[in-house]
Amino acid sequence: MAIENLRMGLERAGHHCVVERDDPDVLMSRGHYDLILLHSFSEENRETYVRCLRMAEALELPHAIVMHDYWAICHQTNLLRPSMGWKRCRVTPDEPCRPGVRCKHPVKNELLRDQVRHRRVVTFTERGADTFRSAGFDSVTVIPHGIDVGAFRFQPKSSLPSGIRVCFTNAWGERDIKGYRHWDWLRRNSGDPNVEFVEALGSLDHDSMPQFLSSCDAMLFLSLWEETFGLVVVESMACGTPVISYPTGVSPDAIGNGYNGYLLDVANPKLAAEAISRLSNMSPSDRESMRAAARASVEGYYGLDRMAGDYVRLAGGTE
């Protein structure tokens, strides 16, 4: 969805944007481009990714590597290793980290770090940028994702009766993950009769998602995965629904604690319970102010126009 949003934003701004998923050779043969964005290095598409990288070089086309994942960076072997989390590849004298040798982060695919660390890199959050800068990447630009703010309708709720509605979304539809277990603990242990807990397991379509989010007074983002962004955070805020979140992905950049949501210090369900209690005890007018602040935060920075403009400036070398 993030790539589709980018295409939509660029085309709304009058630019021609081509998305090619299957045959980069055809894409590259079509002519001149002002900027090629290389997305989504992963185990499944490594060969295509490397082919695009080499083709862009051979044709001397401007390009940037858009990091949709964080990689463990091993300085000993000059490799980037796909991994979850922010950890560096751990090396010990008894268990050296070498190509073809299993290490603390299992290696299925490898890409030379020096092939990419001197190129232009795009990340979506300040925390992501810090990760790559500290690993010696030369040119790192932060371009947060944008969403079609108009598709996520803000519906003031000051006329609703007392009590609050708190939601949890899980696009994977799985219950056996830590985030869901934290949610389940909160739901089972809440003693506040004024709090209703609702959940959406599995992906919601783009018509259902705004309606679901805007019907709630808060959304819990309890991901313990190191998200590179987390679109649902800004989608929820665009609906005027404050977010209670662990400090992952875009949450530290987007959430002002107590202003447009609550940012939890550690992955602890009890702290989320305290945030829900504070929201429940607010006056309706204070809750409405927080809802308006959530919406305003997204309108001001996480729209399609801002994202498209950032990439156009990147193409012009003015980032």
Short mmCIF file of the C-alpha atoms (twelve columns), coordinates in Angstrom:
data_MODEL
# 
_entry.id   MODEL 
# 
loop_
_atom_site.group_PDB 
_atom_site.id 
_atom_site.type_symbol 
_atom_site.label_atom_id 
_atom_site.label_alt_id 
_atom_site.label_comp_id 
_atom_site.label_asym_id 
_atom_site.label_seq_id 
_atom_site.Cartn_x 
_atom_site.Cartn_y 
_atom_site.Cartn_z 
_atom_site.pdbx_PDB_model_num 
ATOM 1   C CA . MET A 1   0.000   0.000   0.000   1 
ATOM 2   C CA . ALA A 2   2.887   2.378   0.709   1 
ATOM 3   C CA . ILE A 3   4.148   2.127   -2.879  1 
ATOM 4   C CA . GLU A 4   0.644   2.628   -4.251  1 
ATOM 5   C CA . ASN A 5   0.284   5.747   -2.075  1 
ATOM 6   C CA . LEU A 6   3.555   7.082   -3.483  1 
ATOM 7   C CA . ARG A 7   2.402   6.471   -7.056  1 
ATOM 8   C CA . MET A 8   -0.886  8.229   -6.316  1 
ATOM 9   C CA . GLY A 9   0.857   11.210  -4.731  1 
ATOM 10  C CA . LEU A 10  3.306   11.665  -7.617  1 
ATOM 11  C CA . GLU A 11  0.583   11.434  -10.238 1 
ATOM 12  C CA . ARG A 12  -1.621  13.908  -8.355  1 
ATOM 13  C CA . ALA A 13  1.305   16.327  -8.463  1 
ATOM 14  C CA . GLY A 14  1.541   15.933  -12.253 1 
ATOM 15  C CA . HIS A 15  4.477   13.524  -12.457 1 
ATOM 16  C CA . HIS A 16  4.661   10.294  -14.431 1 
ATOM 17  C CA . CYS A 17  5.296   7.284   -12.221 1 
ATOM 18  C CA . VAL A 18  5.809   3.687   -13.380 1 
ATOM 19  C CA . VAL A 19  5.633   0.744   -10.978 1 
ATOM 20  C CA . GLU A 20  7.243   -2.464  -12.231 1 
ATOM 21  C CA . ARG A 21  7.155   -5.609  -10.134 1 
ATOM 22  C CA . ASP A 22  7.949   -8.399  -12.583 1 
ATOM 23  C CA . ASP A 23  10.374  -7.388  -15.328 1 
ATOM 24  C CA . PRO A 24  12.881  -4.640  -14.512 1 
ATOM 25  C CA . ASP A 25  14.573  -5.127  -17.927 1 
ATOM 26  C CA . VAL A 26  11.424  -3.882  -19.669 1 
ATOM 27  C CA . LEU A 27  11.158  -0.947  -17.278 1 
ATOM 28  C CA . MET A 28  14.748  0.124   -17.785 1 
ATOM 29  C CA . SER A 29  14.451  -0.045  -21.577 1 
ATOM 30  C CA . ARG A 30  11.582  2.443   -21.716 1 
ATOM 31  C CA . GLY A 31  13.725  5.533   -21.614 1 
ATOM 32  C CA . HIS A 32  14.929  8.288   -19.310 1 
ATOM 33  C CA . TYR A 33  13.889  8.531   -15.672 1 
ATOM 34  C CA . ASP A 34  14.634  11.312  -13.239 1 
ATOM 35  C CA . LEU A 35  14.809  8.876   -10.334 1 
ATOM 36  C CA . ILE A 36  14.606  5.115   -9.853  1 
ATOM 37  C CA . LEU A 37  13.507  3.923   -6.419  1 
ATOM 38  C CA . LEU A 38  14.638  0.422   -5.510  1 
ATOM 39  C CA . HIS A 39  12.210  -1.058  -2.991  1 
ATOM 40  C CA . SER A 40  11.938  -4.120  -0.810  1 
ATOM 41  C CA . PHE A 41  15.142  -6.091  -0.679  1 
ATOM 42  C CA . SER A 42  14.122  -9.479  0.695   1 
ATOM 43  C CA . GLU A 43  14.873  -13.169 0.472   1 
ATOM 44  C CA . GLU A 44  12.256  -13.626 -2.234  1 
ATOM 45  C CA . ASN A 45  13.342  -10.862 -4.619  1 
ATOM 46  C CA . ARG A 46  17.072  -10.583 -4.029  1 
ATOM 47  C CA . GLU A 47  18.075  -11.502 -7.598  1 
ATOM 48  C CA . THR A 48  15.664  -8.988  -9.123  1 
ATOM 49  C CA . TYR A 49  16.821  -6.316  -6.695  1 
ATOM 50  C CA . VAL A 50  20.506  -6.806  -7.501  1 
ATOM 51  C CA . ARG A 51  19.757  -6.848  -11.241 1 
ATOM 52  C CA . CYS A 52  17.936  -3.509  -10.943 1 
ATOM 53  C CA . LEU A 53  20.831  -2.065  -8.966  1 
ATOM 54  C CA . ARG A 54  23.387  -3.072  -11.582 1 
ATOM 55  C CA . MET A 55  21.181  -1.946  -14.472 1 
ATOM 56  C CA . ALA A 56  20.670  1.507   -12.947 1 
ATOM 57  C CA . GLU A 57  24.431  1.794   -12.597 1 
ATOM 58  C CA . ALA A 58  25.132  0.662   -16.152 1 
ATOM 59  C CA . LEU A 59  22.625  3.155   -17.586 1 
ATOM 60  C CA . GLU A 60  23.937  5.875   -15.238 1 
ATOM 61  C CA . LEU A 61  20.429  6.575   -13.966 1 
ATOM 62  C CA . PRO A 62  19.868  8.405   -10.660 1 
ATOM 63  C CA . HIS A 63  18.568  5.978   -8.074  1 
ATOM 64  C CA . ALA A 64  17.910  5.602   -4.378  1 
ATOM 65  C CA . ILE A 65  17.530  2.545   -2.179  1 
ATOM 66  C CA . VAL A 66  14.343  2.629   -0.134  1 
ATOM 67  C CA . MET A 67  14.779  0.594   3.038   1 
ATOM 68  C CA . HIS A 68  11.552  -1.264  3.856   1 
ATOM 69  C CA . ASP A 69  13.447  -3.446  6.330   1 
ATOM 70  C CA . TYR A 70  16.308  -3.102  8.773   1 
ATOM 71  C CA . TRP A 71  19.320  -5.284  8.264   1 
ATOM 72  C CA . ALA A 72  21.900  -6.519  10.719  1 
ATOM 73  C CA . ILE A 73  25.201  -5.004  9.664   1 
ATOM 74  C CA . CYS A 74  28.293  -7.113  10.042  1 
ATOM 75  C CA . HIS A 75  31.479  -5.051  9.908   1 
ATOM 76  C CA . GLN A 76  33.779  -8.093  10.027  1 
ATOM 77  C CA . THR A 77  32.587  -9.564  6.739   1 
ATOM 78  C CA . ASN A 78  31.310  -6.382  5.069   1 
ATOM 79  C CA . LEU A 79  27.861  -7.946  4.647   1 
ATOM 80  C CA . LEU A 80  24.298  -6.818  5.072   1 
ATOM 81  C CA . ARG A 81  22.194  -9.589  6.500   1 
ATOM 82  C CA . PRO A 82  18.388  -9.484  6.419   1 
ATOM 83  C CA . SER A 83  17.120  -9.634  9.977   1 
ATOM 84  C CA . MET A 84  14.345  -8.475  12.233  1 
ATOM 85  C CA . GLY A 85  15.180  -5.863  14.782  1 
ATOM 86  C CA . TRP A 86  17.905  -3.296  15.127  1 
ATOM 87  C CA . LYS A 87  20.668  -5.563  16.381  1 
ATOM 88  C CA . ARG A 88  24.073  -5.712  14.787  1 
ATOM 89  C CA . CYS A 89  25.313  -9.126  13.728  1 
ATOM 90  C CA . ARG A 90  26.982  -10.541 16.836  1 
ATOM 91  C CA . VAL A 91  30.505  -11.889 16.459  1 
ATOM 92  C CA . THR A 92  32.434  -13.903 19.046  1 
ATOM 93  C CA . PRO A 93  35.962  -15.395 18.874  1 
ATOM 94  C CA . ASP A 94  34.522  -18.881 19.192  1 
ATOM 95  C CA . GLU A 95  31.780  -18.301 16.643  1 
ATOM 96  C CA . PRO A 96  33.075  -15.980 13.936  1 
ATOM 97  C CA . CYS A 97  30.645  -14.539 11.430  1 
ATOM 98  C CA . ARG A 98  31.794  -15.579 7.942   1 
ATOM 99  C CA . PRO A 99  30.034  -15.957 4.607   1 
ATOM 100 C CA . GLY A 100 28.304  -19.325 4.508   1 
ATOM 101 C CA . VAL A 101 28.615  -19.872 8.268   1 
ATOM 102 C CA . ARG A 102 25.494  -19.816 10.420  1 
ATOM 103 C CA . CYS A 103 25.577  -16.963 12.931  1 
ATOM 104 C CA . LYS A 104 23.307  -15.391 15.534  1 
ATOM 105 C CA . HIS A 105 21.228  -13.999 12.675  1 
ATOM 106 C CA . PRO A 106 20.635  -16.884 10.215  1 
ATOM 107 C CA . VAL A 107 21.924  -15.949 6.778   1 
ATOM 108 C CA . LYS A 108 20.062  -16.993 3.634   1 
ATOM 109 C CA . ASN A 109 20.994  -14.086 1.394   1 
ATOM 110 C CA . GLU A 110 23.873  -11.673 1.502   1 
ATOM 111 C CA . LEU A 111 24.557  -8.312  -0.111  1 
ATOM 112 C CA . LEU A 112 27.871  -6.530  0.183   1 
ATOM 113 C CA . ARG A 113 27.521  -3.577  2.485   1 
ATOM 114 C CA . ASP A 114 29.893  -1.505  0.385   1 
ATOM 115 C CA . GLN A 115 27.593  -1.942  -2.634  1 
ATOM 116 C CA . VAL A 116 24.921  0.121   -0.949  1 
ATOM 117 C CA . ARG A 117 26.356  2.225   1.856   1 
ATOM 118 C CA . HIS A 118 27.752  4.889   -0.501  1 
ATOM 119 C CA . ARG A 119 24.463  5.240   -2.373  1 
ATOM 120 C CA . ARG A 120 21.438  7.365   -1.570  1 
ATOM 121 C CA . VAL A 121 19.285  5.608   1.013   1 
ATOM 122 C CA . VAL A 122 15.729  6.494   2.035   1 
ATOM 123 C CA . THR A 123 14.244  5.511   5.390   1 
ATOM 124 C CA . PHE A 124 10.843  6.375   6.820   1 
ATOM 125 C CA . THR A 125 11.656  7.409   10.397  1 
ATOM 126 C CA . GLU A 126 14.373  9.260   12.290  1 
ATOM 127 C CA . ARG A 127 15.202  6.114   14.234  1 
ATOM 128 C CA . GLY A 128 15.730  4.234   10.996  1 
ATOM 129 C CA . ALA A 129 18.005  6.962   9.677   1 
ATOM 130 C CA . ASP A 130 20.092  6.884   12.862  1 
ATOM 131 C CA . THR A 131 20.578  3.131   12.414  1 
ATOM 132 C CA . PHE A 132 22.080  3.453   8.960   1 
ATOM 133 C CA . ARG A 133 24.069  6.609   9.682   1 
ATOM 134 C CA . SER A 134 25.706  4.944   12.685  1 
ATOM 135 C CA . ALA A 135 26.659  2.044   10.389  1 
ATOM 136 C CA . GLY A 136 28.562  4.360   8.061   1 
ATOM 137 C CA . PHE A 137 25.997  5.011   5.338   1 
ATOM 138 C CA . ASP A 138 26.906  8.253   3.586   1 
ATOM 139 C CA . SER A 139 23.601  9.667   2.333   1 
ATOM 140 C CA . VAL A 140 20.476  8.896   4.324   1 
ATOM 141 C CA . THR A 141 17.234  10.828  3.771   1 
ATOM 142 C CA . VAL A 142 14.115  10.517  5.928   1 
ATOM 143 C CA . ILE A 143 10.918  10.529  3.860   1 
ATOM 144 C CA . PRO A 144 7.944   9.371   5.945   1 
ATOM 145 C CA . HIS A 145 5.126   7.555   4.209   1 
ATOM 146 C CA . GLY A 146 2.123   9.618   3.231   1 
ATOM 147 C CA . ILE A 147 -1.532  8.595   3.096   1 
ATOM 148 C CA . ASP A 148 -4.610  9.869   1.291   1 
ATOM 149 C CA . VAL A 149 -5.835  11.883  4.262   1 
ATOM 150 C CA . GLY A 150 -9.179  12.564  2.607   1 
ATOM 151 C CA . ALA A 151 -9.957  8.832   2.533   1 
ATOM 152 C CA . PHE A 152 -9.695  8.645   6.330   1 
ATOM 153 C CA . ARG A 153 -12.580 10.727  7.537   1 
ATOM 154 C CA . PHE A 154 -12.439 12.651  10.787  1 
ATOM 155 C CA . GLN A 155 -15.750 12.340  12.632  1 
ATOM 156 C CA . PRO A 156 -16.069 14.390  15.847  1 
ATOM 157 C CA . LYS A 157 -17.526 12.309  18.671  1 
ATOM 158 C CA . SER A 158 -18.444 14.890  21.310  1 
ATOM 159 C CA . SER A 159 -22.142 13.987  20.959  1 
ATOM 160 C CA . LEU A 160 -21.620 10.344  21.890  1 
ATOM 161 C CA . PRO A 161 -22.596 9.059   25.351  1 
ATOM 162 C CA . SER A 162 -20.042 8.554   28.116  1 
ATOM 163 C CA . GLY A 163 -17.547 5.705   27.911  1 
ATOM 164 C CA . ILE A 164 -14.768 5.014   25.432  1 
ATOM 165 C CA . ARG A 165 -14.107 2.432   22.743  1 
ATOM 166 C CA . VAL A 166 -10.561 1.090   22.339  1 
ATOM 167 C CA . CYS A 167 -9.523  -0.962  19.317  1 
ATOM 168 C CA . PHE A 168 -6.698  -3.251  18.298  1 
ATOM 169 C CA . THR A 169 -5.844  -4.210  14.708  1 
ATOM 170 C CA . ASN A 170 -3.787  -7.175  13.579  1 
ATOM 171 C CA . ALA A 171 -3.431  -7.497  9.820   1 
ATOM 172 C CA . TRP A 172 -1.897  -10.970 10.172  1 
ATOM 173 C CA . GLY A 173 -5.030  -12.265 11.842  1 
ATOM 174 C CA . GLU A 174 -2.958  -14.272 14.318  1 
ATOM 175 C CA . ARG A 175 -3.502  -14.604 18.040  1 
ATOM 176 C CA . ASP A 176 -0.228  -16.307 18.883  1 
ATOM 177 C CA . ILE A 177 1.926   -13.157 18.805  1 
ATOM 178 C CA . LYS A 178 3.112   -11.014 21.690  1 
ATOM 179 C CA . GLY A 179 1.189   -7.929  20.601  1 
ATOM 180 C CA . TYR A 180 -2.102  -9.833  20.616  1 
ATOM 181 C CA . ARG A 181 -1.310  -11.456 23.965  1 
ATOM 182 C CA . HIS A 182 -0.710  -8.005  25.454  1 
ATOM 183 C CA . TRP A 183 -4.043  -6.863  24.019  1 
ATOM 184 C CA . ASP A 184 -5.804  -9.938  25.401  1 
ATOM 185 C CA . TRP A 185 -4.282  -9.299  28.841  1 
ATOM 186 C CA . LEU A 186 -5.538  -5.707  28.780  1 
ATOM 187 C CA . ARG A 187 -9.014  -6.749  27.734  1 
ATOM 188 C CA . ARG A 188 -9.317  -9.496  30.349  1 
ATOM 189 C CA . ASN A 189 -7.896  -7.442  33.199  1 
ATOM 190 C CA . SER A 190 -9.657  -4.162  32.621  1 
ATOM 191 C CA . GLY A 191 -11.937 -3.325  35.532  1 
ATOM 192 C CA . ASP A 192 -13.347 -0.187  33.937  1 
ATOM 193 C CA . PRO A 193 -16.966 -0.723  32.846  1 
ATOM 194 C CA . ASN A 194 -16.752 2.439   30.733  1 
ATOM 195 C CA . VAL A 195 -14.174 0.905   28.363  1 
ATOM 196 C CA . GLU A 196 -15.261 -1.249  25.431  1 
ATOM 197 C CA . PHE A 197 -12.554 -3.318  23.728  1 
ATOM 198 C CA . VAL A 198 -12.966 -4.198  20.031  1 
ATOM 199 C CA . GLU A 199 -10.580 -5.902  17.647  1 
ATOM 200 C CA . ALA A 200 -10.095 -6.395  13.917  1 
ATOM 201 C CA . LEU A 201 -8.108  -9.501  13.009  1 
ATOM 202 C CA . GLY A 202 -6.986  -9.785  9.406   1 
ATOM 203 C CA . SER A 203 -6.731  -7.098  6.764   1 
ATOM 204 C CA . LEU A 204 -9.561  -4.592  6.463   1 
ATOM 205 C CA . ASP A 205 -10.311 -3.130  3.053   1 
ATOM 206 C CA . HIS A 206 -9.842  0.592   2.528   1 
ATOM 207 C CA . ASP A 207 -13.529 1.288   2.864   1 
ATOM 208 C CA . SER A 208 -13.893 -0.608  6.148   1 
ATOM 209 C CA . MET A 209 -10.688 0.600   7.806   1 
ATOM 210 C CA . PRO A 210 -11.635 4.324   8.170   1 
ATOM 211 C CA . GLN A 211 -15.086 3.429   9.452   1 
ATOM 212 C CA . PHE A 212 -13.675 1.024   12.020  1 
ATOM 213 C CA . LEU A 213 -10.934 3.375   13.246  1 
ATOM 214 C CA . SER A 214 -13.120 6.464   13.421  1 
ATOM 215 C CA . SER A 215 -15.650 4.606   15.588  1 
ATOM 216 C CA . CYS A 216 -13.050 4.299   18.352  1 
ATOM 217 C CA . ASP A 217 -11.599 6.685   20.922  1 
ATOM 218 C CA . ALA A 218 -8.131  5.115   20.855  1 
ATOM 219 C CA . MET A 219 -6.164  2.555   18.875  1 
ATOM 220 C CA . LEU A 220 -3.602  0.301   20.534  1 
ATOM 221 C CA . PHE A 221 -0.475  -0.259  18.442  1 
ATOM 222 C CA . LEU A 222 1.204   -3.038  20.393  1 
ATOM 223 C CA . SER A 223 3.675   -4.291  17.819  1 
ATOM 224 C CA . LEU A 224 6.918   -5.612  19.309  1 
ATOM 225 C CA . TRP A 225 8.378   -5.987  15.828  1 
ATOM 226 C CA . GLU A 226 10.704  -3.136  14.908  1 
ATOM 227 C CA . GLU A 227 8.345   -1.614  12.372  1 
ATOM 228 C CA . THR A 228 9.928   0.497   9.669   1 
ATOM 229 C CA . PHE A 229 6.840   2.722   9.743   1 
ATOM 230 C CA . GLY A 230 3.390   1.357   10.616  1 
ATOM 231 C CA . LEU A 231 0.792   2.922   8.299   1 
ATOM 232 C CA . VAL A 232 -2.082  2.120   10.649  1 
ATOM 233 C CA . VAL A 233 -0.685  4.626   13.169  1 
ATOM 234 C CA . VAL A 234 -1.118  7.632   10.867  1 
ATOM 235 C CA . GLU A 235 -4.305  6.184   9.352   1 
ATOM 236 C CA . SER A 236 -5.807  6.012   12.828  1 
ATOM 237 C CA . MET A 237 -4.694  9.538   13.683  1 
ATOM 238 C CA . ALA A 238 -6.158  10.802  10.395  1 
ATOM 239 C CA . CYS A 239 -9.521  9.462   11.586  1 
ATOM 240 C CA . GLY A 240 -9.110  11.499  14.768  1 
ATOM 241 C CA . THR A 241 -8.365  8.378   16.797  1 
ATOM 242 C CA . PRO A 242 -5.394  8.824   19.171  1 
ATOM 243 C CA . VAL A 243 -2.849  6.010   19.269  1 
ATOM 244 C CA . ILE A 244 -1.434  4.269   22.339  1 
ATOM 245 C CA . SER A 245 1.793   2.728   21.118  1 
ATOM 246 C CA . TYR A 246 5.064   1.096   21.997  1 
ATOM 247 C CA . PRO A 247 8.006   3.174   20.675  1 
ATOM 248 C CA . THR A 248 8.364   1.431   17.321  1 
ATOM 249 C CA . GLY A 249 8.148   2.608   13.728  1 
ATOM 250 C CA . VAL A 250 6.669   6.058   13.169  1 
ATOM 251 C CA . SER A 251 5.160   6.295   16.664  1 
ATOM 252 C CA . PRO A 252 8.064   8.186   18.325  1 
ATOM 253 C CA . ASP A 253 8.029   10.704  15.442  1 
ATOM 254 C CA . ALA A 254 4.254   11.162  15.233  1 
ATOM 255 C CA . ILE A 255 2.971   10.867  18.807  1 
ATOM 256 C CA . GLY A 256 3.276   13.615  21.375  1 
ATOM 257 C CA . ASN A 257 2.660   11.961  24.728  1 
ATOM 258 C CA . GLY A 258 -0.658  13.183  26.113  1 
ATOM 259 C CA . TYR A 259 -1.183  15.506  23.149  1 
ATOM 260 C CA . ASN A 260 -2.364  13.302  20.262  1 
ATOM 261 C CA . GLY A 261 -1.896  9.888   21.887  1 
ATOM 262 C CA . TYR A 262 0.295   8.054   24.358  1 
ATOM 263 C CA . LEU A 263 3.791   6.716   23.785  1 
ATOM 264 C CA . LEU A 264 4.706   3.903   26.162  1 
ATOM 265 C CA . ASP A 265 8.205   3.761   27.547  1 
ATOM 266 C CA . VAL A 266 8.580   -0.028  27.514  1 
ATOM 267 C CA . ALA A 267 6.720   -3.034  26.187  1 
ATOM 268 C CA . ASN A 268 4.533   -3.400  29.280  1 
ATOM 269 C CA . PRO A 269 0.760   -3.969  29.107  1 
ATOM 270 C CA . LYS A 270 0.313   -2.322  32.514  1 
ATOM 271 C CA . LEU A 271 1.511   1.006   31.109  1 
ATOM 272 C CA . ALA A 272 -0.995  0.687   28.278  1 
ATOM 273 C CA . ALA A 273 -3.695  0.075   30.901  1 
ATOM 274 C CA . GLU A 274 -2.703  3.318   32.635  1 
ATOM 275 C CA . ALA A 275 -2.963  5.232   29.352  1 
ATOM 276 C CA . ILE A 276 -6.434  3.782   28.708  1 
ATOM 277 C CA . SER A 277 -7.477  4.780   32.222  1 
ATOM 278 C CA . ARG A 278 -6.279  8.361   31.690  1 
ATOM 279 C CA . LEU A 279 -8.255  8.552   28.466  1 
ATOM 280 C CA . SER A 280 -11.345 7.089   30.109  1 
ATOM 281 C CA . ASN A 281 -11.193 9.642   32.930  1 
ATOM 282 C CA . MET A 282 -10.849 12.627  30.598  1 
ATOM 283 C CA . SER A 283 -13.709 15.009  30.085  1 
ATOM 284 C CA . PRO A 284 -15.431 14.690  26.686  1 
ATOM 285 C CA . SER A 285 -14.037 18.073  25.658  1 
ATOM 286 C CA . ASP A 286 -10.458 17.015  26.484  1 
ATOM 287 C CA . ARG A 287 -10.880 13.789  24.520  1 
ATOM 288 C CA . GLU A 288 -12.228 15.792  21.607  1 
ATOM 289 C CA . SER A 289 -9.172  18.069  21.779  1 
ATOM 290 C CA . MET A 290 -6.881  15.045  21.611  1 
ATOM 291 C CA . ARG A 291 -8.822  13.703  18.639  1 
ATOM 292 C CA . ALA A 292 -8.494  17.026  16.827  1 
ATOM 293 C CA . ALA A 293 -4.749  17.110  17.598  1 
ATOM 294 C CA . ALA A 294 -4.310  13.608  16.167  1 
ATOM 295 C CA . ARG A 295 -6.014  14.621  12.939  1 
ATOM 296 C CA . ALA A 296 -4.065  17.882  12.670  1 
ATOM 297 C CA . SER A 297 -0.745  16.048  13.138  1 
ATOM 298 C CA . VAL A 298 -1.407  13.917  10.071  1 
ATOM 299 C CA . GLU A 299 -2.836  16.714  7.929   1 
ATOM 300 C CA . GLY A 300 0.281   18.758  8.538   1 
ATOM 301 C CA . TYR A 301 2.915   16.160  7.695   1 
ATOM 302 C CA . TYR A 302 1.729   12.722  6.584   1 
ATOM 303 C CA . GLY A 303 -0.221  13.526  3.417   1 
ATOM 304 C CA . LEU A 304 0.473   12.433  -0.156  1 
ATOM 305 C CA . ASP A 305 1.537   15.917  -1.298  1 
ATOM 306 C CA . ARG A 306 4.316   16.177  1.261   1 
ATOM 307 C CA . MET A 307 5.614   12.677  0.459   1 
ATOM 308 C CA . ALA A 308 5.541   13.268  -3.311  1 
ATOM 309 C CA . GLY A 309 7.316   16.599  -2.888  1 
ATOM 310 C CA . ASP A 310 10.074  14.988  -0.824  1 
ATOM 311 C CA . TYR A 311 10.771  12.412  -3.545  1 
ATOM 312 C CA . VAL A 312 10.731  15.080  -6.269  1 
ATOM 313 C CA . ARG A 313 13.309  17.058  -4.296  1 
ATOM 314 C CA . LEU A 314 15.349  13.859  -3.930  1 
ATOM 315 C CA . ALA A 315 15.294  13.425  -7.712  1 
ATOM 316 C CA . GLY A 316 16.519  17.008  -8.088  1 
ATOM 317 C CA . GLY A 317 19.324  16.482  -5.611  1 
ATOM 318 C CA . THR A 318 17.960  19.023  -3.145  1 
ATOM 319 C CA . GLU A 319 17.161  16.682  -0.255  1 
# 
